[in-house]
């Protein structure tokens, strides 16, 4: 069954596009969606999808984790991915299915949703590059630890509730420039947590029909409610986001040379020299 057989009207109402006009690309904020119950997004379909995907596209672990935890300290939940999803209501776990666009039906769904956003997105950050989709399945009370991501992202809540805790992107009080440099040169997305960060965030509660716009590299953690949760994250990159990544990677190189480069600006046109230099080095295969 294709996406178009079950979606017969726009998923994002006019009020959501108006909110995007105000928020995108720099601010987090609450949006709304009308994605109906969909055969591709049932718990059974997600368990089957998880069993089909390569291991590199599946991540799952216990959900009762600290907000701040090192990747190497995350334990296994002792289950397989299919079992994790099918028993998510009671196994105290958290799972993500990555790059679901590798399957044709899910890619069609993803591209249909992103297509509705193009009139708002492309005048601001240009072409929507590298579309990717992620599905999150969480047990009651589970925590997704403090981290950031390189994509422009809208997360649609489909089942259950959660609270997205989002800190300002580019604010070094919550993610120092060296953490950006580490990530953009191959490090993990998880960030060091300090209890002093609490209170500096924007809290965005989500229930079915709600969505949240997440800026590129905005630190956040997710606290699930008292029921199992399913969320769909639709993401894209832009020349803007790639330049920001390259500026941080160039800074990492400068730091290894003994310099102390400044945090790149949030609008990376102002970091053009660093990004162009990084692209030249990469083309010459002097950096990875």
C-alpha positions as CSV (number, residue, x, y, z in Angstrom):
1,X,0.0,0.0,0.0
2,X,1.4,3.4,-0.9
3,X,1.3,6.6,1.2
4,X,-1.0,8.2,-1.3
5,X,-3.7,5.6,-0.8
6,X,-4.3,6.7,2.8
7,X,-3.4,10.5,2.7
8,X,-6.1,12.5,0.9
9,X,-5.4,16.0,2.2
10,X,-2.4,18.1,3.2
11,X,-0.7,16.7,6.4
12,X,0.5,20.2,7.5
13,X,-2.3,22.7,7.9
14,X,-2.0,26.4,7.0
15,X,-1.3,27.3,10.6
16,X,1.8,25.1,10.6
17,X,3.2,26.7,7.5
18,X,2.6,30.1,9.0
19,X,4.5,29.0,12.2
20,X,7.3,27.7,10.0
21,X,7.5,31.2,8.3
22,X,8.1,32.6,11.8
23,X,10.5,30.0,13.2
24,X,12.5,28.4,10.4
25,X,15.5,27.9,10.4
26,X,16.7,29.2,13.7
27,X,14.0,28.6,16.3
28,X,12.4,25.5,17.8
29,X,8.6,25.6,18.1
30,X,5.3,23.7,18.3
31,X,3.6,22.7,15.0
32,X,0.7,20.5,14.1
33,X,0.0,17.8,11.6
34,X,-2.8,15.7,10.3
35,X,-1.0,12.5,9.4
36,X,-3.7,9.8,9.7
37,X,-3.3,6.3,11.0
38,X,-1.1,4.7,8.4
39,X,-0.4,1.1,7.6
40,X,3.3,1.8,7.4
41,X,3.4,3.3,10.9
42,X,1.7,0.6,12.9
43,X,3.7,-1.1,15.7
44,X,3.5,-4.4,13.7
45,X,4.8,-2.7,10.5
46,X,7.6,-1.0,12.4
47,X,8.7,-4.3,14.0
48,X,8.8,-5.9,10.5
49,X,10.7,-2.9,9.2
50,X,13.3,-3.1,12.0
51,X,13.9,-6.8,11.1
52,X,14.4,-5.9,7.5
53,X,16.8,-3.0,7.9
54,X,20.6,-3.5,8.1
55,X,22.1,-3.4,11.6
56,X,23.6,0.0,10.9
57,X,20.1,1.5,10.4
58,X,18.8,0.2,13.8
59,X,19.6,1.5,17.3
60,X,17.9,0.3,20.5
61,X,18.8,0.2,24.2
62,X,17.2,0.5,27.6
63,X,15.1,3.6,27.9
64,X,15.6,4.3,31.6
65,X,18.9,6.1,31.0
66,X,20.4,9.2,32.6
67,X,19.9,12.4,30.6
68,X,23.7,12.6,30.2
69,X,25.4,9.3,29.4
70,X,28.5,8.5,27.4
71,X,27.8,6.3,24.3
72,X,30.2,3.6,25.5
73,X,28.2,3.4,28.8
74,X,24.9,2.6,27.1
75,X,24.0,-1.0,27.9
76,X,22.1,-3.5,25.7
77,X,18.5,-4.3,26.5
78,X,19.1,-8.0,25.9
79,X,16.5,-8.2,23.1
80,X,16.4,-8.2,19.3
81,X,14.9,-5.2,17.4
82,X,11.7,-7.0,16.5
83,X,11.0,-8.1,20.0
84,X,12.0,-4.7,21.4
85,X,9.3,-3.0,19.2
86,X,6.6,-5.6,19.7
87,X,6.9,-5.4,23.5
88,X,7.7,-1.7,23.8
89,X,4.8,-1.2,26.2
90,X,6.6,-3.2,28.9
91,X,10.3,-3.7,28.2
92,X,11.5,-0.2,29.2
93,X,13.4,0.4,26.0
94,X,13.9,3.0,23.3
95,X,14.5,2.3,19.6
96,X,15.1,4.2,16.4
97,X,14.9,3.0,12.8
98,X,17.2,5.1,10.7
99,X,17.2,6.1,7.0
100,X,13.8,4.6,6.4
101,X,13.9,6.2,2.9
102,X,15.9,3.1,1.9
103,X,12.5,1.4,1.6
104,X,10.4,2.6,-1.4
105,X,7.1,3.0,0.4
106,X,8.7,4.9,3.3
107,X,10.6,7.1,0.9
108,X,7.4,8.0,-0.9
109,X,5.8,8.9,2.5
110,X,8.8,11.0,3.5
111,X,9.1,12.9,0.2
112,X,5.3,13.6,0.2
113,X,5.6,15.3,3.6
114,X,8.7,17.2,2.7
115,X,7.1,18.4,-0.5
116,X,4.5,20.3,1.5
117,X,7.2,22.3,3.3
118,X,9.2,23.4,0.2
119,X,7.4,26.7,-0.3
120,X,8.5,27.8,3.2
121,X,11.9,26.1,3.4
122,X,13.6,26.7,0.0
123,X,13.3,30.5,0.0
124,X,15.2,30.5,3.3
125,X,17.9,27.8,3.1
126,X,17.7,26.7,-0.6
127,X,17.2,23.2,-1.9
128,X,16.1,20.5,0.5
129,X,19.1,18.1,0.3
130,X,19.6,14.6,1.6
131,X,16.1,13.8,2.7
132,X,16.1,11.2,5.5
133,X,13.4,9.7,7.8
134,X,13.7,8.2,11.3
135,X,11.1,6.4,13.4
136,X,11.3,6.4,17.2
137,X,9.5,3.8,19.3
138,X,9.7,4.4,23.1
139,X,8.5,2.7,26.3
140,X,6.6,4.7,28.9
141,X,9.0,6.9,30.9
142,X,12.0,6.4,28.6
143,X,14.7,9.1,28.0
144,X,16.6,9.9,24.9
145,X,19.8,11.4,26.3
146,X,21.1,14.9,25.7
147,X,22.5,15.3,22.1
148,X,22.3,17.3,18.9
149,X,21.8,16.5,15.2
150,X,23.0,18.0,12.0
151,X,19.7,18.0,10.1
152,X,16.8,20.4,9.8
153,X,14.1,18.3,11.5
154,X,10.4,18.2,12.1
155,X,9.3,15.4,14.5
156,X,5.7,14.3,14.2
157,X,4.1,12.7,17.3
158,X,1.9,9.8,16.2
159,X,1.2,7.8,19.4
160,X,1.6,8.6,23.1
161,X,3.1,11.8,24.5
162,X,6.6,13.2,25.2
163,X,8.3,16.4,26.1
164,X,11.1,17.8,23.9
165,X,13.5,19.8,25.9
166,X,15.4,22.1,23.5
167,X,18.3,24.4,24.2
168,X,19.4,27.2,21.9
169,X,21.5,26.1,18.9
170,X,24.9,27.7,18.8
171,X,24.9,28.8,22.5
172,X,28.2,27.6,23.9
173,X,26.8,27.5,27.5
174,X,25.1,24.3,26.4
175,X,27.3,22.8,23.8
176,X,30.9,24.2,23.6
177,X,32.5,24.8,20.2
178,X,34.8,21.8,20.9
179,X,31.8,19.5,21.1
180,X,30.7,20.7,17.7
181,X,34.2,20.1,16.3
182,X,34.3,16.6,17.8
183,X,31.0,15.7,16.3
184,X,31.7,17.1,12.8
185,X,35.0,15.1,12.6
186,X,33.4,11.8,13.4
187,X,32.4,11.9,17.1
188,X,29.1,10.7,18.6
189,X,26.0,12.9,18.9
190,X,25.7,12.6,22.7
191,X,26.8,15.7,24.6
192,X,28.1,16.1,28.2
193,X,25.3,17.0,30.5
194,X,25.4,19.4,33.5
195,X,22.6,19.8,35.9
196,X,23.1,23.6,35.6
197,X,21.6,23.4,32.1
198,X,18.2,22.7,33.6
199,X,16.0,25.7,33.2
200,X,17.7,27.1,30.1
201,X,15.6,25.0,27.7
202,X,12.4,25.4,25.8
203,X,9.9,22.6,26.8
204,X,7.7,21.5,23.9
205,X,5.0,19.0,25.0
206,X,3.8,16.7,22.2
207,X,0.7,14.6,21.8
208,X,-0.7,12.9,18.7
209,X,-1.2,15.5,16.1
210,X,1.6,17.7,17.4
211,X,5.0,18.2,15.9
212,X,8.1,20.2,16.7
213,X,10.5,22.1,14.5
214,X,14.1,21.4,15.6
215,X,16.9,23.7,14.4
216,X,20.2,22.3,13.2
217,X,22.5,21.3,16.1
218,X,20.1,22.4,18.8
219,X,21.0,20.4,22.0
220,X,18.0,18.5,23.3
221,X,16.8,15.5,25.3
222,X,13.4,13.8,25.1
223,X,11.3,12.5,28.0
224,X,8.6,10.1,27.1
225,X,5.2,10.1,28.8
226,X,3.3,7.3,30.6
227,X,2.3,5.4,27.4
228,X,4.3,3.9,24.5
229,X,5.3,6.4,22.0
230,X,5.8,6.4,18.2
231,X,7.3,9.5,16.5
232,X,8.3,10.1,12.9
233,X,11.2,12.5,12.2
234,X,11.4,14.0,8.7
235,X,14.8,15.6,8.0
236,X,16.7,17.4,5.3
237,X,20.0,19.1,4.9
238,X,20.8,22.4,3.1
239,X,23.8,24.2,1.8
240,X,23.5,26.3,5.0
241,X,23.7,23.2,7.2
242,X,26.6,21.7,5.3
243,X,28.6,24.9,5.5
244,X,28.1,25.0,9.2
245,X,29.4,21.5,9.5
246,X,32.4,22.3,7.4
247,X,33.2,25.4,9.4
248,X,33.3,23.3,12.6
249,X,35.4,20.6,10.9
250,X,37.8,23.3,9.7
251,X,38.0,24.7,13.3
252,X,38.9,21.2,14.5
253,X,41.8,21.2,12.1
254,X,42.9,24.7,13.2
255,X,42.7,23.6,16.9
256,X,45.0,20.6,16.2
257,X,47.4,23.1,14.8
258,X,47.5,24.9,18.1
259,X,45.0,27.7,17.3
260,X,41.8,28.6,19.2
261,X,39.3,29.4,16.5
262,X,36.0,31.2,17.4
263,X,32.6,29.6,17.2
264,X,31.3,29.9,13.6
265,X,28.3,32.2,13.2
266,X,24.9,30.6,12.9
267,X,24.5,31.8,9.3
268,X,27.6,30.2,7.7
269,X,27.9,32.7,4.7
270,X,30.1,34.6,7.2
271,X,32.3,31.5,7.5
272,X,32.8,31.1,3.7
273,X,36.7,31.1,3.9
274,X,36.7,28.2,6.3
275,X,34.1,26.2,4.4
276,X,35.7,26.7,1.0
277,X,39.1,25.9,2.5
278,X,37.8,22.7,4.0
279,X,36.2,21.6,0.7
280,X,39.5,22.2,-1.1
281,X,41.4,20.1,1.5
282,X,38.8,17.3,1.2
283,X,39.0,17.3,-2.6
284,X,42.8,17.0,-2.3
285,X,42.2,14.1,0.1
286,X,44.2,15.9,2.8
287,X,41.4,15.4,5.3
288,X,38.6,12.8,5.6
